[in-house]
């Protein structure tokens, strides 16, 4: 049972949605950053979007990703993301193990998160975007 699992606070793991300028145009993607000095194992990520668009309730498909191991101070590109869903709430649920301890955190990007004024340089990626920690 989930209530029987002792979840410790998540530190050193961040999620970023960043843009990269390519010859074909601007591409946005979701990245997982492990800033810890130890690797993460059995990393599971679910993503979904939900909210209201043009007066109607909308939700995206739920996507699931698995990373066997994310090394110390490594980053992983999780999935591309279409800017059309920036008007929705975008939720990413990340679970992983460090040694034999499970960690779990929900990262939520609200529709206002993607305002150009909120964009910042993410040094670990060398890209501009939104960093959630």
C-alpha positions in Angstrom: 0.0 0.0 0.0 1.2 3.5 -0.8 0.4 4.7 2.7 3.0 2.2 4.0 5.8 3.6 1.9 8.0 6.2 3.6 8.7 8.8 0.9 11.6 11.1 1.6 11.7 14.7 0.2 13.0 15.1 -3.3 16.2 17.1 -3.7 18.5 17.6 -6.6 16.0 16.5 -9.2 14.5 19.1 -11.5 12.3 19.2 -14.6 12.7 21.7 -17.4 10.8 22.5 -20.5 13.3 24.2 -22.8 13.4 25.4 -26.4 16.1 24.7 -28.9 16.6 26.6 -32.2 17.1 24.3 -35.1 17.2 24.8 -38.9 13.6 23.6 -39.0 12.5 26.1 -36.4 12.0 26.2 -32.6 11.6 22.8 -30.9 10.4 22.4 -27.3 11.2 19.4 -25.1 10.9 18.2 -21.6 14.2 17.3 -19.7 14.9 15.6 -16.4 17.9 16.9 -14.5 19.7 14.8 -11.9 21.9 17.3 -10.0 22.7 14.8 -7.3 26.1 13.1 -6.8 24.5 9.7 -7.1 22.6 8.0 -9.9 18.9 7.5 -10.0 17.5 4.1 -11.0 14.2 2.8 -12.4 13.0 6.3 -13.2 9.4 6.4 -14.2 7.7 9.5 -15.6 4.1 10.1 -16.5 2.9 13.2 -18.3 -0.5 14.7 -19.1 -2.1 18.0 -19.8 -5.5 19.2 -18.7 -7.6 22.3 -18.4 -9.9 24.5 -20.4 -9.3 25.6 -24.0 -11.8 27.8 -25.9 -14.4 27.3 -23.1 -14.2 23.5 -23.3 -12.6 21.1 -20.9 -9.6 19.3 -22.6 -7.1 16.7 -21.6 -4.2 15.1 -23.4 -3.2 11.5 -23.5 -1.1 10.2 -20.6 2.4 9.4 -21.7 4.7 7.1 -19.8 8.5 6.9 -19.9 11.1 4.7 -18.2 14.8 5.4 -17.8 16.7 2.4 -16.3 19.5 4.7 -14.9 20.2 8.4 -14.9 23.8 9.0 -13.8 25.0 11.5 -11.2 24.7 15.1 -12.6 23.2 13.9 -15.9 20.3 15.1 -17.9 17.8 13.2 -20.1 15.5 14.4 -22.8 12.1 12.9 -21.9 9.8 13.9 -24.7 9.1 16.7 -27.2 6.3 19.0 -26.3 4.0 21.0 -28.5 3.6 24.7 -27.5 -0.1 24.3 -28.3 -0.5 22.5 -24.9 1.2 25.4 -23.0 -2.4 26.9 -22.5 -3.2 23.7 -20.4 -1.8 22.6 -17.0 1.0 20.2 -17.7 1.7 17.6 -15.0 4.7 15.3 -14.8 4.9 12.7 -12.1 8.4 11.4 -11.5 9.3 8.3 -9.4 12.8 6.9 -9.0 15.1 4.9 -6.6 18.3 6.0 -5.0 19.8 2.8 -3.7 16.8 1.0 -2.2 14.8 4.1 -1.3 11.9 5.3 -3.5 11.3 9.0 -4.2 8.3 10.6 -5.8 7.4 14.1 -7.0 4.8 15.8 -9.1 5.9 18.7 -11.2 3.1 21.0 -12.4 3.5 23.7 -15.0 0.4 26.0 -15.0 -0.7 27.8 -18.2 1.0 31.1 -17.0 4.3 29.3 -16.6 5.2 29.7 -20.3 5.0 33.5 -20.4 8.1 34.7 -22.2 9.0 36.8 -19.1 9.4 33.6 -17.2 12.0 32.1 -19.6 15.5 31.8 -18.2 18.8 30.3 -19.3 19.2 26.8 -17.9 23.0 26.4 -17.6 22.9 22.6 -17.3 21.2 22.3 -20.7 22.6 25.4 -22.3 19.1 26.2 -23.4 16.4 28.8 -22.5 13.2 27.5 -20.8 11.3 27.0 -17.6 12.9 25.2 -14.7 10.8 23.5 -12.1 12.5 22.2 -8.9 
